[in-house]
Amino acid sequence: MEFIKFSFLFLVLLGQAYAQARFSPKSCLDSSYKMTMIRKGPLFGLFKQEFILEKKSCIIHITHRKYLPKEWVIDVCREPVHIKVTSATGVDVAKKEAECLKNDNSRDTSDFCSQYFTMMDVIQDDGLIFAQGDRDNLYSDHGRTYCSYLLLKKYLNESIIFSRYTEVPDIFIEKSKAQPLPISPSTPAPEVQVKPEVQQTKVEDHQAVPKANF
């Protein structure tokens, strides 16, 4: 009887510790879930604003409806880096050809980057801000939104191709921008060499001065 009580208590504590721990990059990539968030939209709530996030391992499907529905489908394990977009005009594929954020922090205006910025704004404004629960818990809407958000940033922004069969890169660390190397204070100053003819002139001038007799 005591053993059963101890085992039950151990499982409860283990479950609490697991719930409080941040999800790992591997568990985030392997997870599958679907969540729907509906809130009042424009025109005093006459239109409903809908945000649907469906994830099946590598495939992330986002549906957003404000006036007209729009969908983005991204496979973070497939190359080349691209976004499948479904709108009122049909299905389109936007392939990455350049970095969306340039060194001067200006935005690239290609179709891929336009779709990327629009989709990430939707995830932030309709997902991360309004989702309920703990951000680091994959069983909460907030945690599921955050997991997909991190995977999409790595895949679309940093061109990281994921795989379920190899080690998953750390999705919590952002790529740092290259900084110029600092100048070492111990670097010796360049030696200035005096030309031979200048040295000879100085010696001759010194010898030409007569000595004073006392």
URSUL-V146209 format. One line per field, one symbol per residue. phi: phi as a letter, one per 30 degrees, with the letter a starting at -180 (. if undefined). psi: psi as a letter, one per 30 degrees, with the letter a starting at -180 (. if undefined). Layout:
phi->???
psi->???
This chain:
phi->.ddddddddddddddddddddddceddddddbabbbbbbdcdhhidcdccbbbbbbhdcccccbbcccdbbbbbcdcbcddabcccbddkcbbccdbaddcddcidcdcddddddddddddddddccddcdcjddccdccddddddeddddddddddchdcdbdcbddddddcdddddcddddddddddddccddeddddddddddddddddcc
psi->eeeeeeeeeeeeeeeeeeefkklleeeeeflklkkkkklkalhhgekkkkjkjkkjcfkkjkkkjdekkkkkkkjfgkllklkkkkaffaklkjkkflkejlfgglkkgleeeeeeeeeeeeeeefdeefklakegjffleeeeeeeeeeeeeeeeeghjjlkfglkkljffkkkkkkkkklkkffkkkkkkkkkeeeeeeeeeeeffkkkkk.
